[in-house]
Amino acid sequence: MFQRVRLSSPPASALFRLLLSAALFVSLPSPLCAQVRANVDVRVSDGATGSPVVSATVVIMETGHMSTTDSRGLAEIRGVPPGRHALRVSAFGYRTELVEVEALNGRNSKVSLSLTPAPVEISGVRAEVAATGLPSGGIEVKTEDLDPTVTDLPDALDGVPGVTITRRGGPGAPAEIHIRGSNPEQVLVLLDGVPLNSPLTGRVDLSTVDLSSLARVVVLPGAQSSRYGPRALGGVVLLESRTADGDSGHLAVGGGAWGGREISGWGSWLPTPDWSVSAGGQWNSAKGDFRYDVPEFRGGGEGERENADFRRTGGQLQVSRSWENATTSLRAHVTEIERGSPGTIAQPSISGSQDHRMDGASLRIKADADRTGGSFLLSLQSQRAEYRDPAPPFGQAYDQTTRVSQRELAADMWRRAGQATVRAGVVSRRLHVRADALRLPASTMEERGAWSRLEFSAPVSPITRLDAKVGLRLDRHDLVKGTSVSPSASVSLNFPRTRMEVGFRQAFSPPNLGDLFFQEGVQVKANPDLRPERVPRELSLSLTHRLELSGATLEARASAYQGDIDDMILWSPDFQFVWSPGNHDVSRRGLEVGASLGIPRLDRTHTIVGHLAWSHVEYRGEVLSGQVAYRPRFSGELVGTMDMEFGAATLRLSHIGSRRALAGSSLNTLSPYSILDLGFEVPIHLGRSQARVETTLSNLLDERATLLVDYPLPGRGWAIRLHISTPNL
C-alpha cells in the first residue's frame, strides 16, 4: 500500500501570479515550467518499539537515488526530479515497504513511516531468520508457504539447517528430531508454550502433531536453557496453532501411496469486533506397508514391511476476547492415534499395536502497551499411551499403559526504557506419571524456574546498529540436585545488507524417568545413577549477507558453533552385551552454510535454495571413540522452484551422509543416500473461493534408504491433495 505525501506552496496573490505568468510567457522559449530538483527526507521507525531504525536503505525506484538512515532514523536524498516517485524502504529484520511521494519544484518532501519487524528469508524457501521477540538465530517455517513436497511436520523440519529427522518407517511412523547432533530428548518442543516432551522418554514423536493445525514453526538451534530451561540443551522447537483470520474457511482432502487418505478443515468466525472463534479438525490414515531391500548382513534379498498401519484423528477449538491492549484466549484440543508396531526387520511383529490419546486446555492472557506488557498462561494437559503385543517375536507378551497429567503456570513481563528492554518470567510445572513400564508405580515431578533477559539496541554509526542480549535462568528440577544456572549473552552488528552475531550459552537436560527406572528385561538394564547432561560453554558465530543485482536477490548465511556436552546420556552394551544408558563426554562442533537466490523472470520469481551442514559429534573418553552413532557428518538440501503461468513446480534433493551404527565402532557403517522429490502446485479459480491442487512424487529415483539400522524407509510414492480456501465468508 502506498502512502501519498503532497506538499503545496503557500497561496500567492493574483497580481503575483499574473506577473509571473507574463514574464514566463515573454522570456522563456522552452517549457512553461522550469524543473527544479527536489529533496526528500525519510524518517524510519520500528513499528513495534517506535525507536529509530538505523541503516535502513531508501531507494528512489525510477532514478536509483539511494540513501541510508542515520542514528535518528533519517535518510536525506538530494537532487530528485520533481513529480511522483515510488520509494522502497528496507532494513535487515523488517518487511520492505513502498511509499509514494509527490513534491513540487525546489521543495522538501518529508515522509515518516514505520517498518514492521518480520523474518528475513535465508537458507530456504521456508526457513527464515525469526523476527524480534525471539532469541537470536531463530529459523521460522511458515506453513502457508510450504511447497507440495512437504507433507507433514517432520518434512517441514527436515529442511532446516542442522536438523536431522529420524523416522522408523513410512507414513505415520514415529519421527524424532536431532538438532546439531543432539539426542531427541535434548530438544524441547512447545505447542503454544506447552511442552510436548514425554516425561517417560524425554522425546517427542513429531508424527503425532498435525501440520495443518499449525500456523508457523520456529526452530531455535543451540543451547537455549537460559530462556526455556530443562531439555533445551540441543535446541527448541516452537509450534504455534492457527488463530482466527476473519470469517474464513479452509478444506483439504487427499490420498496417496500406501493407502494414504486425509481430510482436514479449518474455519474462523468473528461474531463481534472483540470476539473471535476458530476451530479445526483432521483425520488421516495409511496402510503403511511397503517393499524394502534387506541388507546383506541380514541375508540380503527383498522384504515387505507389515503391520505399519496408521490412523490419526484430532480437533482444536479456540475462543478469544480482545480489549484495547489485551487479549484473552481459551484453547482446547484432542488427538487420538492408532498404529501398528512392526518392530525391526530383524525381529518383525505382526501383532504389536499402539494407542495414544492427548488432550488438554489452556488459558492465555496477553497485554501489550506502548512501553510495557506481559502474559499469563495456565495449562492442563493429559496423555495416555497403550502398548501391547500378544505374540511378540522375542520375549514375553506385554500390555503396558502410561498415563501422564501435567499442570503448568507461567507468567512473564517486559518493560522498555529508551534503547533498553527488560524481560522476566517465572514458570512452574507439575507432572504426575503412572506407567507399567516403570519400577515405580507412580511418580510426581516438579519443575520451577525464573528467568530474565536484558536487551539493548543502539546505533554506533550512521549505518551500523549494535544489538546486545544478556540472559540468566535459575531452575529447580526434582531429577537434578541443587539449582541449575543457565546464563547466555549475544552481540550483533547490523549493517544495511549484513548482520554478524556472536553468542555464548550454557544449558542442561535432566535424565528421563525411563532411563532411570524402567522395568528391566532381557539384555537391558536401567541406570538410576545417571547424571544430568550439561553444555558448560557453547560459542556460536553467524553471518548473514544480502545482495541485489539486476533484480535478482541473493542471501547467504553461515553459522559455526562449538559446544561440548558433558555426561551425554547414550545407550551402549557392556562386555556381556547388556544394554543400558550411561553418561559420556562428547565433543561437538559444526558448520552450517546456506544461500537462497530469487530470480525474477517475466513478472515471476524463480528460486534456488541450498544448505550444507557439517557436524562433528565424537566421544571424548578413553573407552569409546569416533562419531556418535546415527550422527551424519554431512547433510544438505537443494531446492528449486519454478513459478509458471499455470502454477509452480518444485524439485527437492536431500542428502544424508554416512552414519555409524555401533558405539565406538565403524562396523556396519550405513551408506550415504540422497532422496529426490518432485512437486506441482496448480491454482484453480472457483468464484469467491481459492483452490489449488498439489501433486507430489516422493523419492522419485526409488532410493532404498535406511537412516536407522533395521528401520527401512519407503521407496517411490505419490500423493495428491486439493485445497479450497474461502476468505471473507
N, C-alpha and C positions, 0 to 999 in steps of 0.2 A: 504494500500500500504506500502510495506516495504522499508526502507532506508538502503542501504548497506554501511558499512564503512570498508575498508580494510587497515590495517596497514602493511607495508613492512619494513624488516630490511635493513640497509644500505648495498650496494654492498660489497662483500668480494673478496679478491684476490683468484686466482686459487690455489695458494700454500696453503693458509689458509684452503680452502675447502678440499684439498687433505689430509692435515694433520689431520683435524678434522674427516674426514670420516674414515681414517685408525685407529685413536685412538678409535673411537666408535666401529668399527668392531672388534678390538682386545680385548677391555676391557669390553664390555657390553654383558652379556648373555641375557638380557631382551630386550625390544623393541629397535628399531634403533633410535627412537627419544624420549627423556625424556619429560614428560608432566609437564611443569612449569605453575602454575596457573597465570592467568592474572588479571588485574584491568580494570574496566570500569567506566569512568567518563561521566555522562549525564548532559547536561545543558539544562534547560527547560525555555522557554519564552512564553509570551502571544502573540498569533498570531495577536491580534488586536492592542495592545499597544506596544509590544516589551519589556515590563518590565518583570523581572524575576517572575516565578511562584513559590511561596513558598508552601511547604508542599505537593508537587506532589509526588505520590508514584511510584517508579520504581521497577519492578519485573522481574527477570530472569525466564522465564516461565518453562524451563526444570528443573532447580535446586532449585528454590524457594528463591534464594538470593534476598534480598529486601533492599531498602534504600529510604530515602525521601530527597527532595531538601531543601537546606538551604536558607538563605536570599539572596544569589546570584543566586538562581535558580539552584544550582549544587548539584547533588547526586553522591556519590562515593561508588562503590561496589567493594569489595576486595575479592580475592580468587576465581575467576570464572574460571572454567576449560576452556582451550583454545578450539577454534572451533567456529562454527556458533551458535548464540543464539538469540532467539526472546525475546525482551524486551517489556513489557507492561507499558505504562506511563499514569497515570490517576491523575486527580485533580478535586476537587469539582468545578462545574460550567464550566467544559471543556469536550470536546469529548475525549474519550480514544483513544490513538494512539499505534500502534505496529511498532517497528523498529527492524531491524536485524543488528547485529554487528559481525564481524569476526576479531579476534585478534590472533596474533602469540604468541608463548610461552614467558611468562615473560614480555610482553609489556603492555602499557596502551592504551586502546581504548577510543577515545573521540567521543561523539555523541552530536550534537546540534540540537534541534528540537523545533518547536513552537506548542502550543496547541490551537485549535480553540474554542473560547467561545461558549458554547452551553447549552441548557436546560438540567437539571438533572432530570431524571424521579423520580417522587414522587408518591403521593397518587392516582394513576390511570394509566391505560394503556394509557390514552390520556391526562393526566394532569401532567404538568411538571413545575418545578421552572424555570422561564424565565431567559434568558441569560443576559449578560451585555448590558448596554444601556437602560434598563428598570428599573422602580422603584422596590425597594426591595419587595419580597413576591409575585411577579407576577406568574401566573399559565398559562401555554401555552397549547393549544389544537391544535394538528396537524391534519388537516382534512384528510390527506393521511393515517393516522394511525387509523382512526375511525373504529370500528367494525360494523358488519351488524345491530346490534340493534339500531344504531344511524341513524335516517332517515332525520333529519332536524336540523337547528341551535338551537332551544330550547332543543332538545335532547342532543346535544353536550355540552351545557352549564349546563344542569341539573346534570351532573356527577361531577361538580366542587365542592369541599367542601365549605360550607357556602352559596351556591347559591340555590335559590328556584324559579322554573318557575311556574307561574300561567297561566293555559290555560282555555279558555272559551268554550271548546268543543273538537271535533276531529280534523282530518287533515285540516290544513289551518285556524283553528280558531285563534283568537287573542291570543298572548302569550307574557307575560311581565316578567321581571327579578327582583328579590329581592336579594340583597347581604347583608348578616349579619343583617337581619331584617329590611332593609331599605324599603322605598317606591320605586316603579319603576321610579318615576321622580327624585329620588336621585341617579340614576345610569346613568352615561354619557356613551353613546355608540358612538364610532367613526369608520367610514368606511374610511380607508386610510387617517385618520386625520380629516375627515369632520363629524361634529355631525349629528346624525340621530334623536335626540330627537325632538319631536313635540313642537313648541313654544306655541301651544294652551294648551296641557296637560302636557308637560314636559316628556312624556313617549315615549318608542319605542316599536312598535309591531314587535317582532322578527320573526314572521311568514312571514313578507314582504321581508326578506333577504334570498336569495337562498344559501344554504350551498355549492353547487357545484361550486359557483363562488369564493369561499374563499380559500386561501392558508393556513391560520392559524388564530387562535383566541387567544388573550391574555386577561386574567382576572386579574385585579389589585384590590383586595379587600381592603376595608377600606377607610378612608378619603384621597383623592388624589387632593384636590384643590390647593396645593402648586405647582403642575405642570400643572394640567388640568383645574383649575378654577371652574366656576359655575357648579352646578349639580353633581360634583364629590364627593358628601358627603358620599355615601354608597360604591362607587367603580367606576371603569372604565372598559369598555369592548372595546378592540381594535380589529377591524376586518381588515384583510389585504387581498386584492384581489390577485388573481393569476397573475403571470407575465410570461414573455416568458421563456421557458425552451427548448431551441434548436428548431429544426424543428420537432415538435411532435404534436400529436393529441389524443383526448380522447372523447369517446362517451359512454353515459349511457342511457339505456331505462329500464322501469319497470312498474309494476302495482301492485295493491293490493286490500285489502278490502275497502268497502265503495266507490267503483267506482274510486279508485285511479289510475292515469296514469301519467307518467312522461317521459320526454326525455330532455337530456342536452348534449351539445357538447362544447369542448374547443380545441383550437389549437394555436400554436405559430410558427413564421417564422422568420428566421434571414437572410434577403437578403444580408447583408454585416456584417463583424465583429462588426461594430459600430452601426448598426440599428437593432431593433427588433420590431416585430408586434405580438400582441396576441389579440384574440377575443373569445368570448363565448356567448352562448345563452341557455335559459332554458324555458321550458314550463311544467307545471304540473297542474292537476286538480283533484278534488274529489267531489263526491256527498255529502258525509259527514253525511248522515242520519244513525242513529244507535239506538238500543234499550237501555233503561236505567231503573233503579229502582226508582220509585217515593218515596221520603222519607215519613215517617209516618205522620209528621206534615203537609204534603201536601195531605194527603189522602191515601197514600200507593198505591201498585199495580205496573204496568209497563207502560211506555210510550215510544214514539218514537220521537226522535229529528228530526225536519223537517226544511226546508229552511236553510240548513247548507252547501250548495254547495260552491265550491271554485275554482278559476282559476287564475293562475299567468303566465305572460309572461315577459321575460326580456332579456337584452343583454348588453354586455360590449365590449369596444374596447380600446386598449392601444397601443400607439406608443412611443418608447423610442430611444434616441440617447445617446451614451456613448463616453466620451473622456477619457483621461488618468486618471484623478482624479475626474471626474464629470459625472453626468447623468441627462438628461432632459426627463421627461415623460409627455405625454398628454393623459388623460383618459376621456372617455365619457361613460355614462350608461343611461339606461332607463328601467323602470319596470312598468307594469300595472297589477292591481289586481281587480278582480270582485268576490264578495261573498255575500251570503245571511246574513241577520241579524236576527237570530232566536229568539233573546231575551232570557229571562229566562224561566224556565219551569213553573213558576207561572204566567207569562204573555207572552206566546209564540206568535211570529209573523210569519205569512207565506207569508207576502208581503214586509217585510223590505229588503233593499239591500244597499251595499256599493260599490263604485268605487274609486280606488286610482291610481294615476299616479305620479311617481317620476323620474325625470331626472336631469342630470347635467353634468358638465365638470370641470376638474381640471388640473392645470399645476403645476408640481413639479420639482424643480431644486435642486440637492443634490451634494455637493462637499466634498470630504474627502482626506486629505493629511496625511502625517506622524504624525503631531502633531496638526493639526487644521482642521476644517471643518465647514460645516453649510448647511442649506437648506432654500428654499423659497417655499411657497405654495400660489396659487391663485385658489379659488374655487367659482363656480357659481352653485347654486342648486335651484330647484323649486319642489313644491309638490302641488297636487290638490286632495282633498278628497270630495266626494259627499255622503251624507247620505239621504235616502228617505224611506218613508213608507206611502203609500196612505191610508192604513186601519190599523193603529196600534191598539193593544188590549186595550190601555189605552191612553187617551188624544187625541189631535188633529193630523191630518195628517201633515207631515213635509217633506220638501225638502230643505236641507241645503248644502251649499258649502263652503269649506275652501281652500284658496289659500295662499301659502307661498313662498316667494323668499328669498334667502339667499346669501350674498356675504361675503367671508372670505379672509383675508390677514394674513399670518403668516410667521415669519422668526425666525430662531434660529442659534446659532453658538456654537462651543466648541473649547477649546484650552487646550492642555496638556503640563504641565511643571513639569518634574520629576515624582514624585508619585502623583501629584495632577492634577485634571481635572476640568475646569470651563465650565459650560454650561449656556446659557442665551437665552431668546427669547421674542418676542412680538407677540400679536395676536389682530386682530380687526375683529369683526363680525357685520354685519348689516342685520336685518331681517325685512321684510315687510309682514304683516299678514292682510288678508281680510277674515272675517268669518261671516256668517249669524248668527252663534250661539252666537256672542259677541254683547254686547250693543254698543260697539264702531264700527263704520262702517269699519275703517281701523286703523291699529296701526303699528308704526315703532319702533323697539328697536335696541339699540346699546350696544355692549359689547366690552370692551377694557381691555387688561391685559398685564402685563410684569412679567417675572419670571426669576429666576436664581438659580443655584444649584452648590455647591462645592463638589467634590468627592475626597476622599483621600484614598490611599491604601498603606500599608507599612507592612513589616514583623516585628513582635515583638519578635519572637524566631525562631530557625531553622525550627520549624514545625508549626508555627502559623502566620496567616496573619490577620491584622486589616483593615477593610473597614469602612469608615465613610462617610455620606452624610448629607449635610445641605442645605435646600432649602427655598425659600421665593417667594411668588407671591402677586402682587397687582392687584386688579380688580375694574373696574367701570362698573356698570350694571344699566340700566335705571329703573329696578324694585327694586333696592336696594339703599337706601340712603347712601351717602358717599362712601369711599373707603374700600373695604374688604381686609384684610390682612390675608394671609394663610401661616404660617410657617410649617416646617417639619424638623425632624432630625432622623437619624438612625445610629446605630453602630452594626457591626457584627464581630464575631471572627470565622475564618475558620481554622479548623484542617484537617488532612488528610482524615478523614471519618465523621467529624461532623461540623455542622455550627449552630451558635447561633446568634440571632439578636434581638435587642430591638429598638422600634421606638416610636416617638411622632409626632402627626399631628393635624392640625386644618382644618376645611372645612366649606363651606356654600353652600346653594342652594336657589335661589330666588323663590318666588311664581310664578305660571304659569298664563298665561292670562285667561285660562278657569275658574280657581278658583276665580279670581278677578272680571271678567267682563262678565261671561256667561249670556245669557238670562234666566231670572228666569221663572220657570214653576211651575206646581202643586207639592207641598210638597218639593220643592228645592229652595235654596236661595244662591246667591253669597256672597262673603265677601271681599269687597275692602280694608279692613284694615288688611289683612294678613301681618305678618312679615316674613322675610327670616328665613329659617331653618339653624341652626348652630351646629357644633360639636366643643365646646370650647377646648376639650382636649381628644384625643384618644391615648391610650397607647397600645402597642402590644408587644408580646414576641413570638418568634418562635424558634423551634429546629428541626434540620434535622440530621439524622444519617444513615450511610450506613454500611452494614455488609456483608461480603462474606465468605461463609462457604461451603466447599466441592462442589464448583462450583455453588451453589445457591447464589442469590443476594437478600438481604432484605434491604429495605429502609423504614424508619419510619419518620413521620413528625407530629409535634404538634404545634398548634398556639392558643394563648389566647389573647383576646382583651377586652378593656373596653373603651367605648366612648359614653357617654350620648348625646342625641340630645335635644337641646333647641328649642322650638317653632316648633316642628314637625307638619306638616300640615296633619290633619286627618279629615275625614268626620264623623259626628255624628248627631243624631237628637236632637232637643230641646224638651221642655215639650209638644209642640203641634205636635210633630213628623214631624217637618220641617227639612229636611236635609241640612246641609251647612258645608263648610270647616272651621276649626278653628286651632289655634296654641295650642299645648300641649307639655309639657315637658315629655321626655321619658328616662327611664333608660335602658341602653343597654350594655350587655357584653356577651361573649360567649367563647366556646372552640371547636376547630376542631382538630381531630386526624385522621391519616390515615397511611396506610402501603401498600407496594407492594412487592410481592415475586416472583422472577423468578427462576424456577426450570428446569435445563437442564436435558433432558431425551432422550436418543437415538438420539443424534445430533439435538434435537429440544428443544425449550424452552417453557414451560407452565407457565402461570402467574396467580396469585391470587391477587386481589386488593380490598381494602376496605377503607371506611372512615365513620366517625360518627361526626355529628355536634350538639352541644347544644347551643341554643340561648335564652337569657333572654332579652325580649323587653317589658317592662311594663311601664304603666303610672306612673308619679311621682306626679300628682296633687291630690287634696283632693276630687274632684268630681268623677273622673274615676280612676279605679284601675285594676290591673291584666294585663295579657298578651294582647298586642295589637292584634286586630282581624287579622286572617289569617297568623299569625306568628307561625309555629310549633316549639315547644321547641326542639324536636328531629327530625333529619333526617339523613339518611345514605344510603350507597350503597355498595354492594358486587358484584364483577365481577370476573368470572373465565374464562380463555381462554385456550383451549387445542389445541396445534399445532400438527396436524396429517399428515400422508403421503398424503392423498387425499385433505387436506385443513385444516380449523380451525373451531372450534365450540366455541361459547361464550354464557355464561349464566349470566344474569344480574338481581339482586334483588335490587329494590329500595324501600325505606320506608319513609313515611311521617307521623309524629306524629299528635296527636290531635291538633285541632285549634279552637279558639274561633271565633264565627261568629258575635257577637254583641260587641260593645264597652263597656267595663266595666262590662260585664255580662257573666256568664258561661252558660246561657240558650242556648239550641240548639248547644252545642259544637259538632263539627264534629269529627267523629271517626277516629283513625289512619288507614292507609291502606298500603299494600305492593303490588308491581307490579313485576311480573316475566316475563322476556323477554328471548327469545332464538334465536340465530342467527348462520347461517352457511355460510362459505365462501369457494368456491371450485375454484381453478385456472384451466384455460383451455389454452392449447398451440395452437396458430393459426399462425404458421410460424413466421414472423417478429413481429407480434402483440402479446401483452399480454392481456389475458382476464380472467375475474373471474365472477362467479355467486354468488350473495348474496341472501340468503333467511332469512326472519325474521318472527318469530311468536311472536307478541306483546301481552302483558297481557295474558300470557299462561293459567293462572288459572281463567280467566274471572272475575276479581275483578270489581265490580260495584262501582267505586270510585267517590268521589266529593271533589275537592280541595276547590272550592268556592261554597257557597250556591246557589242552583238553576242553577248551570252550571255543569252538569254531564260530566264525561269523558267516552270515548267509552270502550267497553269490549274487548273480544278477537278479534285479527285481524291478518292479514298476508300481506307480501309484498315480491316481488321477483324483483331483478334488475340484469341486465347484463352490465358489464363494459368492454370496449375494449380500450386499450391504445396502441399507436404505436409510440415508440420513434425513433428518427433519421429517419424521413421520407425521 
